[in-house]
């Protein structure tokens, strides 16, 4: 897994790519929670995610829960097929705020 | 009767001595007495002397020597005297010196032989012998006259003597423009012979033209005609056939047996010599009849040899024909052998495809084939080339080879059929085409693909005993170049497929009654609980029972599901480290991808296996990276079994459960994923040396094989 953070339209955008599994999800979790703790509105870009397991999904859930507590904006953008399949399986596709573009998230 | 010949006038004809004419005339006069007759004869002392010499010869067989003409007349009578005078006159009528180079001796020999034969025949059949002798002596005298009158033809005699009377008669006409009977008749008239003798001489070759009332002449004619044939036997080349003719003529005219004819013929040579002596003619030694028979036999033997040669040649021709037929049969047998080699060799008993091909003739227009691809899938096809025999078998060989060859490269069945179709269309002759069903079976998944191009329906005998028909979805190969070949795909399950050529349904099961598709279905329904091999035997049974039932090549092929046991697809062991999971997932993906499952299905199965492995790392090993995990993938028919083994302490299985998804929290999703994806998840009770063994089962259904779906 690789990640990259950038800012756009007042959001921090965390781009995750590759395989977000048990080995890498702690890094993903650390980034997500870290950015939220900075007080940033966060969008996680999953467009380049090839694989995500329950631990990766758990990181997103954790982030989502923290954003709610911190009254920050949190959402997912550009979800890959592989990621969407897992989110659907977890019934989270209806839970996470999901946007097609950053502009939609504003 | 008067005859005029264009070139021969009576004046040209040789005339007998005056005394002879007077004697002959006097003899025919009933009023004349012996003294008067003797007086006329004695006017010619030479003739008288000759008369006495002839009369005293052995030929006439006088009881005692006659020394005076009056005595001779008293003993012989007028008629005999006339005949003897006539004979002497004929003999002397033409001087041999006037015919230089002509075989006069040969001519007289021939004439005497004819006269003798006539005399002998007359004796046998009871007719006046001397009159017959005289008439026969004179009958061919016309021929000598013709040679005498046309010197340039004298060499032709050698040809005449070799021919039978009929052929000789034809040659006379060709050589002289007239025949001896016509000339002889003129002589007879000029020499004042009795009318019936003249008539007989004139008509002995045409006796049918004589009036029935002319009995004396008719009687003479038959004797003369037969005498002609009898005498010719001694001079002709072809003695065998003349001997046969002589025997037939004597049997027809006089009802003589072969033996009587032979006896008669036997006497001729000796009698000829006696007659020659009597008439003072010097002949060569006479050939006896035995010699004639020997010559005839030689001829017959020669003919027999030709016959034998003919027989031999016929035998040789028959032998050659048989050899050619045998060579052709051998060629056909070789062709049939090559063709059989195109059919698949009998596979090991558990191979899922098998079939039977019964050619109607030496060579079959039907075929079936199957082969296992290196990826484990099995390709099979069954075809029926239009027509039968050699031409059909050649196209069959081509189509079968194309399928076998192209099938190893082209894995899309529809495209494979399109390629074969294009090839056949390009080179097909005489509007021949191929009805064909082709398929691909993947034992790993139990999936079957079928293309039916113009073949009778493929019968799918399903696990639930229902029979489904897969009808043709395209025209036969070789008709439309750009045809498409739709692929029908389904899971074989525990059922089997039955493919057949129309030789089965169009074959007779009873007198003129075709089996038909309904008949075939009836057989299958009757044997529905039997094995596919038993069902195949049941289908063929009516044709094996009746030899007349098979009208076309018969081919049946069966594809049955691989009822094999559990197959291990993967066994992979890795450390209990999260970093190892990626490699593990790669191994699983590689195995599942070979199974033609779509990507979504593979992704989900990988997710489930990964979650299970994660749980082992997290909960069994508590992130102790020194642990070991083994993932095995097993296949049992259409079910995949994922077996995950660890060597940690047994876990409390009651803690392993799905959570309520409405409860939004980070953990606990893994078990839900596993349960959601797999059909069955359970820990194995007896783990022996291992810590925990988790068994996850997934039956591969239609959804796993549908084309990849996009996001839902």
Interface residues (C-beta under 8 A of the other chain):
Chain A: X19 X21 X22 X23 X51 X53 X54 X55 X57 X58 X59 X61 X62 X64 X65 X81 X82 X84 X85 X86 X88 X89 X90 X91 X95
Chain B: X577 X578 X579 X581 X582 X585 X600 X603 X604 X606 X607 X610 X611 X614 X617 X618 X661 X664 X665 X666 X667 X669 X670 X672 X673 X676 X677 X710 X711 X712
